[in-house]
Amino acid sequence: MKDNPLQTLLGKLGVSYEELTEEERTTFNSWRKALSGRRITDEDVTQFLDTQYHDAVKKLSSLKLKEREDTFLKMKVDFIIQLKGFLELPTKEKEMIERQINTHN
């Protein structure tokens, strides 16, 4: 198992991967994954926006908010709705074109 910075660190400590405990291996592997430059997917963004949306709506509907907080949360919900609409454009465009093609067949 060759991971430059992590393997170098283990080497400096005089420890091999095989000697790590299960918890240490979990940490090592999560660091390796982070160092590999994980890319954020459309699905990651959608899940994040869904979570933010639901949290904001929950706060708006269940808490007594000051006017400033209320306004901020309403703007946040509106922004999330607009952003999700923007992210869904390619799918909607594809569906529209497929419908047009199918009506001409």
C-alpha positions in Angstrom: 0.0 0.0 0.0 1.8 3.1 -1.3 0.4 6.5 -0.2 3.1 9.2 -0.3 2.4 11.5 2.6 0.7 8.9 4.8 3.2 6.2 4.1 6.0 8.7 4.8 4.3 9.6 8.1 4.0 5.9 9.0 7.7 5.4 8.0 8.8 8.3 10.3 6.8 6.7 13.1 8.3 3.3 12.4 4.9 1.7 11.9 3.4 -0.2 9.0 -0.2 -0.2 7.9 -0.6 -3.8 9.1 0.3 -2.7 12.6 -2.5 -0.1 12.9 -5.5 -0.8 15.0 -8.9 -0.9 13.3 -9.7 2.7 14.5 -6.3 3.9 13.2 -6.9 2.1 9.8 -10.3 3.8 9.6 -8.6 7.2 10.2 -5.8 6.4 7.7 -8.3 5.4 5.0 -10.4 8.5 5.5 -7.3 10.7 5.3 -6.2 8.8 2.1 -9.6 9.4 0.6 -9.5 13.1 1.4 -6.0 13.4 0.0 -7.0 11.7 -3.2 -9.0 14.9 -4.1 -12.6 13.5 -3.9 -14.9 15.3 -6.4 -18.3 16.6 -5.4 -21.0 15.1 -7.5 -24.4 16.5 -8.5 -25.9 14.0 -6.1 -23.8 15.4 -3.3 -25.0 18.9 -4.1 -28.6 17.8 -4.3 -28.4 16.0 -1.0 -26.8 19.0 0.7 -29.4 21.4 -0.7 -32.3 19.1 0.4 -30.9 19.0 3.9 -30.5 22.8 4.0 -34.0 23.3 2.6 -35.6 21.0 5.1 -33.7 22.5 8.0 -34.7 26.0 7.0 -38.4 25.1 6.5 -38.4 23.3 9.9 -37.0 26.4 11.6 -39.5 28.7 9.8 -42.5 26.5 10.8 -41.6 25.6 14.3 -39.6 28.4 15.9 -40.5 31.9 17.1 -38.1 33.9 15.0 -37.1 37.6 15.0 -37.9 39.4 11.9 -34.3 39.4 10.6 -34.0 35.6 11.1 -37.3 35.0 9.5 -36.4 37.1 6.5 -33.0 35.4 6.2 -34.5 31.9 6.3 -37.1 32.8 3.7 -34.4 34.1 1.4 -32.4 31.0 2.0 -35.3 28.8 1.1 -36.0 30.8 -2.1 -32.3 30.7 -3.1 -32.2 26.9 -2.6 -35.4 26.5 -4.7 -33.8 28.6 -7.5 -30.5 26.7 -7.3 -32.2 23.3 -7.5 -34.2 24.5 -10.5 -30.9 25.6 -12.1 -29.3 22.2 -11.4 -32.3 20.4 -12.9 -32.2 22.3 -16.2 -30.1 19.8 -18.1 -32.5 17.0 -17.2 -35.5 19.0 -18.1 -34.0 20.1 -21.4 -33.2 16.5 -22.2 -36.7 15.4 -21.4 -38.2 18.2 -23.5 -36.0 17.3 -26.5 -36.9 13.6 -26.2 -40.6 14.5 -26.1 -40.2 16.6 -29.3 -38.3 13.8 -31.0 -40.9 11.2 -30.0 -43.8 13.3 -31.3 -42.2 13.4 -34.7 -41.8 9.6 -34.9 
